[in-house]
Amino acid sequence: MDTAKQLYEHEATGWKQGLYDDIKFTFRAPIVNWIFRTTMANYPEFVRFAWGQVKPLFQTRQFGRVSVQWRDAMLTAVESEDIQRYRRQDLSLSPAEFTELRGQLATYDIVGPRLAVLFEVIDRSLSGKSVGTAPADSRAATAPLPAWLDRDRGQPPTMAAFSEPPAEIASTVDGIQAFHGLDEGLPSIYRTLAQWPSYLDQLWTDIEPALQSDGFDSGCADARAIVDEYVESTPYVPQLDPDSLKRQGLDEDAIAALAQLFSDFNTGPIETVVPALPLFAETLGVAGERAFQ
C-alpha cells in the first residue's frame, strides 16, 4: 500500500463523495480522517464494503455510552497530573484564532473514541480474530445514538504544510516524535496544532510529563478495555475476515496490506496518539461529555 496516496474530500466524486459525507454525518465530526483517505486512494472497493459493515457500530446508544466512558477514562487517569487549562491571553492568540483552535480541537475529541473502535474492529476482523462473541441483550445495544451527543460542536480541521518543521517548533516536534515512537512525520492532530505554534509549544511543555506518567498508561489500558468490551458485545458483526473479503474480489496481497495498515494503527505509535486527544481538548475546555445516562 502506498500510504503517501490520499483521496482528499475536495477530490472525491460520485459514490466516494457520498461515502465521505456519510462518514462525517455518522461520526458527527466535520473530518474524513487520514485512514479513510489513504485507504480509499489505494483500495476503494474495500472502503465501500467495509464502511457498510462497520457503520452500525457507531449508531447505537451503547456506542454513545462507550464513547463517553472512553473519554472519561483518559481524563480521570491524568487529572491528578494537573492538566493545564489555558485562556486566550495565555497563548497570545487573537479571539478569532482562539475560537478556531478550540473548534478544531473539539473535532479531534469527537473522533477519538470512534477511531479507537474502528481500528480495533477492523484489525481484529482482518486478522481473523473474534468480534461480537457475546452480543449484549440490553435495549441500548440496538437503540439509536441520541441525536444530541457530539453533534455540531467541532470545526473542520486544517493543517500546517511543511516537509521540515519550522525552527520555532523543531524541538517540540522532536519531543513529540520521540514520545510516540515516530521515525518521521507527524499525525494529523499535531499538524493541525502546528498552525498555532505558541499553543503547541506551551501544550507540549506542560502535558508531556502527564503523557509519560503511570496515569496515562493506566488510562490507555482502561480505555482499551472499554473498547474491547464493546467490540466483543456488539450485536452487529462486520464480515471483514479474509474469506469474506476474498468473496468481495480482494486478493491476498491487498488483504495482507490492509491487515498490516490497521494493525499498525491499532497497536503502533498511533496507539498513544488517539488517547491523548481528549487531554488536548481539555486544555481549552472543549472536551465532550463525561457522563451518560
C-alpha positions as a printed NumPy array, in Angstrom:
array([[  0.   ,   0.   ,   0.   ],
       [  1.231,   3.457,  -0.909],
       [  0.469,   5.414,   2.25 ],
       [  1.524,   8.656,   0.56 ],
       [ -1.571,   8.417,  -1.661],
       [ -4.751,  10.041,  -0.4  ],
       [ -8.126,  10.878,  -1.872],
       [ -8.969,  14.238,  -0.332],
       [-12.523,  15.396,   0.221],
       [-12.398,  18.057,  -2.487],
       [-11.234,  15.428,  -4.996],
       [-13.922,  12.854,  -4.221],
       [-16.795,  12.443,  -6.67 ],
       [-19.77 ,  10.136,  -7.083],
       [-20.199,   7.396,  -4.527],
       [-16.851,   8.252,  -2.936],
       [-18.023,  11.769,  -2.2  ],
       [-21.277,  10.376,  -0.826],
       [-19.425,   7.931,   1.391],
       [-17.239,  10.721,   2.77 ],
       [-20.405,  12.68 ,   3.532],
       [-21.796,   9.656,   5.342],
       [-18.629,   9.207,   7.411],
       [-18.843,  12.805,   8.606],
       [-22.56 ,  12.502,   9.347],
       [-22.159,   9.193,  11.189],
       [-19.056,  10.244,  13.127],
       [-20.712,  13.609,  13.905],
       [-17.499,  15.417,  13.078],
       [-16.516,  17.556,  10.051],
       [-13.484,  15.457,   9.144],
       [-12.616,  12.456,   6.988],
       [ -9.619,  11.016,   8.78 ],
       [ -6.371,  10.022,   7.101],
       [ -7.126,   6.313,   7.472],
       [-10.175,   6.69 ,   5.207],
       [ -8.44 ,   8.979,   2.701],
       [ -5.411,   6.772,   2.14 ],
       [ -7.368,   3.509,   2.123],
       [ -9.807,   4.994,  -0.373],
       [ -6.911,   6.034,  -2.621],
       [ -5.474,   2.507,  -2.571],
       [ -8.425,   0.141,  -2.175],
       [-11.724,   1.962,  -2.775],
       [-13.645,  -1.309,  -3.089],
       [-12.588,  -2.243,   0.43 ],
       [-13.682,   1.106,   1.87 ],
       [-17.105,   0.878,   0.237],
       [-17.69 ,  -2.628,   1.575],
       [-16.063,  -2.092,   4.975],
       [-17.939,   1.123,   5.736],
       [-21.253,  -0.632,   5.199],
       [-20.096,  -3.343,   7.588],
       [-18.84 ,  -1.141,  10.439],
       [-21.247,   1.808,  10.234],
       [-23.919,   0.252,  12.529],
       [-21.377,   0.024,  15.358],
       [-21.303,   3.825,  15.614],
       [-25.058,   4.363,  15.566],
       [-26.215,   2.779,  18.817],
       [-26.94 ,   4.169,  22.246],
       [-24.408,   1.727,  23.651],
       [-21.708,   3.198,  21.439],
       [-22.622,   6.634,  22.761],
       [-22.102,   5.382,  26.292],
       [-18.803,   3.788,  25.297],
       [-17.535,   6.982,  23.666],
       [-18.244,   8.953,  26.835],
       [-16.707,   6.296,  29.09 ],
       [-13.603,   6.177,  26.881],
       [-13.095,   9.944,  27.189],
       [-13.739,   9.904,  30.928],
       [-11.268,   7.058,  31.44 ],
       [ -8.475,   9.111,  29.905],
       [ -9.286,  12.354,  31.701],
       [ -9.831,  10.669,  35.06 ],
       [ -6.499,   8.862,  34.809],
       [ -4.458,  12.02 ,  34.22 ],
       [ -6.355,  14.659,  36.196],
       [ -4.017,  14.086,  39.121],
       [ -1.163,  15.109,  36.794],
       [ -2.659,  18.619,  36.647],
       [ -3.691,  19.278,  33.064],
       [ -3.131,  22.959,  32.419],
       [ -6.174,  24.944,  31.251],
       [ -5.388,  27.928,  29.018],
       [ -7.107,  31.215,  28.443],
       [ -6.722,  33.082,  25.183],
       [ -4.418,  35.589,  26.832],
       [ -2.073,  32.797,  27.924],
       [ -1.375,  31.901,  24.309],
       [ -1.09 ,  35.325,  22.663],
       [ -3.846,  34.47 ,  20.172],
       [ -6.465,  36.725,  18.671],
       [-10.112,  35.994,  19.516],
       [-10.66 ,  34.532,  16.041],
       [ -7.575,  32.314,  16.277],
       [ -8.558,  31.059,  19.713],
       [-12.1  ,  30.269,  18.596],
       [-10.844,  28.374,  15.548],
       [ -8.3  ,  26.407,  17.577],
       [-10.962,  25.383,  20.098],
       [-13.334,  24.283,  17.339],
       [-10.732,  22.163,  15.588],
       [ -9.646,  20.53 ,  18.843],
       [-13.273,  19.684,  19.598],
       [-13.419,  17.779,  16.302],
       [-10.471,  15.596,  17.282],
       [-12.077,  14.989,  20.667],
       [-15.206,  13.718,  18.901],
       [-13.404,  11.326,  16.556],
       [-11.051,   9.892,  19.227],
       [-13.313,   7.108,  20.547],
       [-14.69 ,   6.452,  17.082],
       [-11.208,   5.839,  15.698],
       [-10.371,   3.622,  18.676],
       [-13.365,   1.393,  17.909],
       [-12.757,   1.483,  14.149],
       [ -9.126,   0.377,  14.473],
       [ -9.953,  -2.405,  16.927],
       [-12.843,  -3.829,  14.909],
       [-11.085,  -3.812,  11.545],
       [ -7.767,  -5.012,  12.987],
       [ -9.492,  -7.947,  14.668],
       [-11.548,  -8.771,  11.606],
       [ -8.672,  -8.672,   9.124],
       [ -6.533, -10.86 ,  11.371],
       [ -9.312, -13.414,  11.783],
       [ -9.973, -12.605,  15.445],
       [-13.403, -12.537,  17.029],
       [-15.913,  -9.679,  17.067],
       [-19.329,  -9.822,  18.716],
       [-18.701, -13.075,  20.59 ],
       [-21.031, -12.083,  23.452],
       [-23.796,  -9.903,  21.965],
       [-25.378,  -7.604,  24.521],
       [-29.111,  -8.063,  25.047],
       [-29.825,  -4.623,  26.504],
       [-32.045,  -2.079,  24.779],
       [-29.055,   0.251,  24.439],
       [-27.254,  -2.327,  22.307],
       [-29.562,  -1.64 ,  19.373],
       [-31.276,   1.643,  20.301],
       [-30.259,   4.686,  18.241],
       [-27.479,   7.017,  19.244],
       [-29.009,  10.111,  20.905],
       [-29.277,  12.973,  18.447],
       [-27.633,  15.479,  20.795],
       [-24.406,  13.621,  21.522],
       [-21.342,  15.237,  19.903],
       [-23.494,  16.925,  17.272],
       [-22.397,  20.282,  15.798],
       [-19.604,  21.148,  18.209],
       [-16.484,  20.912,  16.027],
       [-14.886,  22.807,  13.141],
       [-13.23 ,  21.284,  10.032],
       [ -9.525,  20.806,  10.828],
       [ -6.845,  22.437,   8.717],
       [ -3.168,  21.547,   8.845],
       [  0.217,  23.196,   8.582],
       [  2.115,  22.098,   5.479],
       [  5.854,  21.585,   5.824],
       [  8.443,  18.947,   4.959],
       [ 10.677,  20.094,   7.81 ],
       [  9.2  ,  21.709,  10.933],
       [  9.781,  25.44 ,  11.335],
       [ 12.623,  26.334,  13.671],
       [ 10.24 ,  27.724,  16.294],
       [  8.675,  24.296,  16.882],
       [ 11.534,  21.997,  15.788],
       [ 12.462,  20.884,  19.309],
       [  8.795,  20.354,  20.17 ],
       [  8.336,  18.177,  17.089],
       [ 11.403,  16.149,  18.103],
       [  9.848,  15.578,  21.521],
       [  6.506,  14.541,  20.027],
       [  8.129,  12.063,  17.654],
       [ 10.3  ,  10.621,  20.422],
       [  7.373,  10.126,  22.794],
       [  5.14 ,   8.413,  20.239],
       [  7.954,   6.415,  18.659],
       [  7.601,   8.054,  15.253],
       [ 10.561,   7.767,  12.905],
       [  9.301,  10.617,  10.748],
       [  6.281,  12.739,  10.055],
       [  3.529,  13.938,  12.364],
       [ -0.014,  12.66 ,  12.913],
       [ -2.798,  14.947,  11.75 ],
       [ -3.561,  16.327,  15.221],
       [ -0.069,  17.773,  15.565],
       [ -0.064,  19.231,  12.054],
       [ -3.299,  20.935,  12.993],
       [ -1.89 ,  22.311,  16.243],
       [  1.293,  23.436,  14.454],
       [ -0.789,  26.23 ,  12.914],
       [ -0.699,  27.807,  16.38 ],
       [  2.975,  27.414,  17.409],
       [  2.572,  29.255,  20.706],
       [ -0.122,  26.799,  21.756],
       [  1.709,  23.688,  20.544],
       [  4.92 ,  24.664,  22.338],
       [  3.154,  25.501,  25.588],
       [  0.924,  22.444,  25.384],
       [  3.802,  20.026,  24.888],
       [  5.898,  21.596,  27.652],
       [  3.032,  21.297,  30.116],
       [  1.478,  17.987,  29.08 ],
       [  4.49 ,  15.815,  28.248],
       [  5.022,  14.843,  31.932],
       [  1.398,  13.705,  32.125],
       [  1.763,  11.658,  28.939],
       [  4.849,   9.977,  30.364],
       [  3.132,   9.19 ,  33.664],
       [  1.751,   5.943,  35.008],
       [ -1.635,   7.662,  34.963],
       [ -1.599,   8.   ,  31.188],
       [ -0.572,   4.364,  30.79 ],
       [ -3.377,   3.339,  33.121],
       [ -5.864,   5.477,  31.217],
       [ -4.826,   3.905,  27.911],
       [ -5.325,   0.442,  29.399],
       [ -8.736,   1.375,  30.794],
       [ -9.837,   2.98 ,  27.528],
       [ -8.737,  -0.066,  25.535],
       [-10.631,  -2.339,  27.906],
       [-13.775,  -0.272,  27.296],
       [-13.318,  -0.629,  23.531],
       [-12.571,  -4.353,  23.801],
       [-15.736,  -4.971,  25.804],
       [-17.823,  -3.058,  23.299],
       [-16.334,  -4.847,  20.299],
       [-16.967,  -8.213,  21.932],
       [-20.543,  -7.322,  22.902],
       [-21.745,  -5.691,  19.687],
       [-24.801,  -7.396,  18.169],
       [-23.605,  -6.345,  14.711],
       [-20.704,  -8.422,  13.433],
       [-18.855,  -6.977,  10.417],
       [-17.951,  -9.551,   7.784],
       [-14.411,  -8.343,   7.201],
       [-12.454, -11.541,   7.732],
       [-10.092, -12.593,   4.912],
       [-12.511, -15.157,   3.465],
       [-15.331, -12.606,   3.276],
       [-13.054, -10.095,   1.582],
       [-11.923, -12.657,  -0.956],
       [-15.571, -13.186,  -1.866],
       [-15.738,  -9.425,  -2.497],
       [-12.9  ,  -9.719,  -5.003],
       [ -9.888,  -8.625,  -2.917],
       [ -6.748, -10.667,  -3.458],
       [ -4.385, -11.936,  -0.776],
       [ -1.849,  -9.153,  -1.289],
       [ -4.492,  -6.475,  -0.781],
       [ -5.841,  -8.188,   2.332],
       [ -2.341,  -8.514,   3.764],
       [ -1.597,  -4.839,   3.101],
       [ -4.839,  -3.755,   4.748],
       [ -4.248,  -6.046,   7.716],
       [ -0.8  ,  -4.54 ,   8.232],
       [ -2.103,  -0.981,   7.978],
       [ -4.84 ,  -1.434,  10.573],
       [ -2.58 ,  -3.437,  12.858],
       [ -0.046,  -0.613,  12.768],
       [ -2.721,   1.918,  13.677],
       [ -4.259,  -0.219,  16.391],
       [ -1.056,  -1.279,  18.144],
       [  1.698,   1.019,  16.828],
       [  2.593,   4.651,  17.612],
       [ -0.971,   5.856,  16.978],
       [ -1.991,   3.758,  19.995],
       [ -0.721,   6.631,  22.162],
       [ -1.853,   9.447,  19.855],
       [ -5.592,   8.78 ,  19.86 ],
       [ -5.963,   8.523,  23.683],
       [ -4.198,  11.882,  24.048],
       [ -6.879,  13.712,  22.047],
       [ -9.293,  14.354,  24.945],
       [ -6.398,  15.608,  27.056],
       [ -5.559,  18.213,  24.441],
       [ -9.222,  19.216,  24.186],
       [ -9.462,  19.58 ,  27.951],
       [ -6.701,  22.202,  27.972],
       [ -9.069,  24.557,  26.136],
       [-12.298,  23.427,  27.75 ],
       [-13.723,  21.674,  24.674],
       [-13.637,  18.04 ,  25.81 ],
       [-17.062,  16.453,  25.425],
       [-19.421,  14.692,  27.786],
       [-18.002,  12.531,  30.572],
       [-21.27 ,  11.079,  31.895],
       [-24.038,   9.304,  30.015],
       [-27.42 ,   8.192,  31.255]])
